[in-house]
Amino acid sequence: MSGFFKSSIGRKVAMALSAFFLMFFLIIHLAVNITSLFSVELFNQLSHFMGTNPLVQLALQPVLIFGVVFHFVMGFILEIKNRKAIGISYAKNNGAANSTWISRNMIYSGLVILAFLVLHFIDFWFPEMKLKYIEGDMTGVIAGTQEFRYFEELQHKFLSPIRVGAYVLAFIFLALHLLHGFTSAFQSMGSTAGRKKALQTFGKIYAYAIPLGFIIIAVWHHFNHL
């Protein structure tokens, strides 16, 4: 197994598999959060289920965190390897002529996304872990009421225009990252033969639709908070 990760093909396949997992998670995450635009009750119920279900918390959540860390670490490793390879073969090939600006700068869009994830963890994940596992409050309700706290907490985070701006900027970089990463993941798995154009088209739809959905959520709650 260690030999697999040491090979160029092995690292690219591992990177692609982690990308598929994270892209699937983005769909689920957006599906839950988009409900906050039209149903407070549904959003609260889904958030409480995801936040208290043992399978999600004890199995899927650790896998997700591992997937995020693995994807970024593997991405940095591949970037370093690619830069070394370009330095060796620069005289033979003009990388800028054979690749897009997005593909050549995946490391920078990745760093912006990583910075956003730190902010997102500070905003939501760390307070949630503290409340549930340190303070022992698994009820999910606002103190002194019978109302779930999730919707109120979500809207509170988007009161600041600076934070909303940071979220919007991060999702723009996510779109740029996905524009190359989606098709690249399929190419690494050898799944583009005969259908590259279709995958590129679907990849563009995905790359624009997912970040746009999250941007709409942030902006909507900023201007429509209760």
C-alpha positions in Angstrom: 0.0 0.0 0.0 2.8 2.4 0.8 4.2 1.8 -2.7 0.9 2.7 -4.2 1.0 6.2 -2.6 4.6 6.7 -3.6 3.8 6.3 -7.3 2.5 9.3 -9.3 -0.5 7.3 -10.5 -1.3 6.1 -6.9 -1.2 9.6 -5.5 -3.5 11.0 -8.3 -6.0 8.1 -7.8 -6.0 8.8 -4.0 -6.5 12.5 -4.7 -9.4 11.7 -7.1 -11.2 9.4 -4.6 -11.0 12.0 -1.8 -12.3 14.6 -4.3 -15.3 12.4 -5.2 -16.1 12.0 -1.5 -15.8 15.7 -0.8 -17.9 16.6 -3.8 -20.6 14.3 -2.7 -20.5 15.8 0.8 -20.9 19.3 -0.7 -24.2 18.1 -2.3 -25.5 16.8 1.0 -24.3 19.9 2.9 -26.0 22.2 0.5 -29.2 20.1 0.4 -29.5 20.5 4.2 -28.6 24.2 4.3 -30.8 25.2 1.4 -33.9 24.2 3.4 -33.1 27.2 5.7 -34.4 29.4 2.9 -37.9 28.1 2.9 -38.5 26.1 6.1 -37.1 27.0 9.6 -38.7 23.8 11.0 -37.2 21.5 8.4 -33.8 23.0 8.6 -33.8 22.7 12.4 -35.0 19.1 12.3 -32.3 18.1 9.7 -29.6 19.9 11.6 -30.6 18.2 14.9 -30.6 14.8 13.2 -27.2 15.4 11.6 -25.8 16.8 14.9 -27.0 14.0 17.2 -27.2 10.9 15.1 -24.5 8.4 16.3 -23.7 7.1 12.8 -23.2 10.7 11.5 -21.2 11.9 14.6 -19.1 8.8 15.4 -18.5 7.3 11.9 -19.2 9.7 9.1 -17.9 12.9 10.7 -14.4 11.4 11.5 -14.2 10.1 7.9 -15.2 13.5 6.6 -12.5 15.3 8.6 -9.9 12.7 7.5 -11.0 13.1 3.9 -10.6 16.9 4.1 -7.1 16.7 5.7 -6.1 13.9 3.3 -7.2 15.8 0.2 -5.3 19.0 1.1 -2.2 17.1 2.2 -2.2 15.1 -1.0 -2.8 18.2 -3.0 0.2 19.9 -1.6 2.3 16.8 -2.2 1.3 16.6 -5.8 1.9 20.4 -6.2 5.4 20.1 -4.9 6.1 17.0 -7.1 4.6 18.8 -10.2 6.7 21.9 -9.6 9.9 19.9 -9.3 8.9 18.0 -12.5 8.3 21.3 -14.3 11.7 22.6 -13.2 13.4 19.6 -14.7 11.4 19.6 -18.0 10.9 23.3 -18.5 13.2 23.5 -21.5 11.1 20.8 -23.3 7.6 22.0 -22.4 5.8 25.3 -22.0 3.3 24.5 -19.2 1.4 27.7 -19.7 0.7 26.8 -23.3 -0.7 23.4 -22.4 -2.8 24.1 -19.3 -5.3 26.6 -18.1 -4.7 29.3 -15.5 -7.0 27.5 -13.1 -5.1 24.2 -13.4 -1.8 26.0 -12.8 -3.0 27.7 -9.7 -5.0 25.0 -7.9 -2.7 25.4 -5.0 -3.8 29.0 -4.4 -7.5 28.3 -4.7 -6.9 25.4 -2.4 -5.2 27.6 0.2 -8.1 30.1 0.1 -10.6 27.2 0.6 -8.4 25.9 3.5 -8.5 29.3 5.1 -12.3 29.3 4.7 -12.6 25.9 6.3 -10.7 27.2 9.4 -13.2 30.1 9.6 -16.1 27.7 9.0 -14.9 25.4 11.8 -14.5 28.4 14.2 -18.0 29.6 13.3 -19.9 26.4 13.5 -18.0 23.2 14.3 -15.9 24.2 17.3 -18.9 25.8 19.2 -21.0 22.8 18.3 -18.4 20.3 19.7 -18.0 22.5 22.8 -21.7 22.7 23.5 -22.4 19.0 22.9 -19.4 17.2 24.3 -17.9 19.6 26.9 -21.0 21.3 28.2 -23.1 18.1 27.6 -26.1 19.8 26.0 -27.4 17.4 23.3 -30.9 18.9 23.3 -30.3 21.4 20.5 -32.8 23.8 22.0 -32.5 27.5 23.0 -32.2 27.8 26.8 -35.6 28.4 28.4 -37.5 27.6 25.3 -38.7 24.6 23.3 -37.2 26.0 20.0 -34.2 24.5 18.3 -31.2 26.8 18.1 -29.8 25.9 14.7 -31.6 28.4 12.5 -31.0 31.3 14.9 -27.3 30.4 15.1 -27.0 30.3 11.3 -28.6 33.7 10.9 -26.5 35.2 13.6 -23.3 34.2 11.8 -24.4 36.0 8.7 -25.2 39.4 10.3 -21.7 40.7 9.6 -21.1 41.9 6.0 -17.4 41.2 6.4 -18.1 37.5 7.2 -20.6 37.3 4.4 -18.0 38.8 2.1 -15.4 36.2 3.2 -17.9 33.4 2.6 -18.7 34.7 -0.9 -15.0 35.1 -1.8 -14.3 31.6 -0.6 -17.1 30.1 -2.6 -15.9 31.9 -5.8 -12.5 30.3 -5.3 -14.3 27.0 -4.6 -16.0 27.4 -8.0 -12.6 28.0 -9.7 -11.1 25.0 -7.9 -14.0 22.7 -9.0 -13.9 23.9 -12.6 -10.6 22.0 -13.0 -10.9 19.5 -10.1 -14.1 17.9 -11.2 -12.9 16.8 -14.7 -9.4 16.1 -13.4 -10.7 13.6 -10.8 -12.4 11.6 -13.6 -9.3 11.8 -15.7 -7.2 10.4 -12.9 -9.6 7.5 -12.6 -9.5 6.9 -16.4 -13.2 7.6 -16.7 -13.2 10.3 -19.4 -12.8 8.1 -22.5 -15.5 8.9 -25.1 -17.3 11.3 -22.7 -14.9 14.0 -21.8 -17.0 16.8 -23.3 -20.1 15.6 -21.4 -18.1 15.4 -18.1 -16.7 18.9 -18.7 -20.2 20.2 -19.2 -21.6 18.5 -16.1 -18.5 19.6 -14.2 -19.1 23.3 -15.1 -22.7 23.0 -14.0 -21.6 21.4 -10.7 -18.7 23.9 -10.2 -21.1 26.9 -10.6 -24.3 25.5 -9.0 -22.8 24.3 -5.7 -20.9 27.5 -4.7 -23.7 29.7 -6.0 -26.1 27.8 -3.7 -24.0 28.5 -0.7 -23.5 32.1 -1.7 -27.3 32.6 -2.0 -27.7 31.1 1.5 -25.2 33.5 3.1 -26.5 36.6 1.3 -30.2 35.7 1.9 -29.7 35.3 5.6 -27.7 38.5 5.8 -30.6 40.5 4.3 -33.5 38.5 5.8 -32.5 37.8 9.3 -35.3 37.6 11.9 
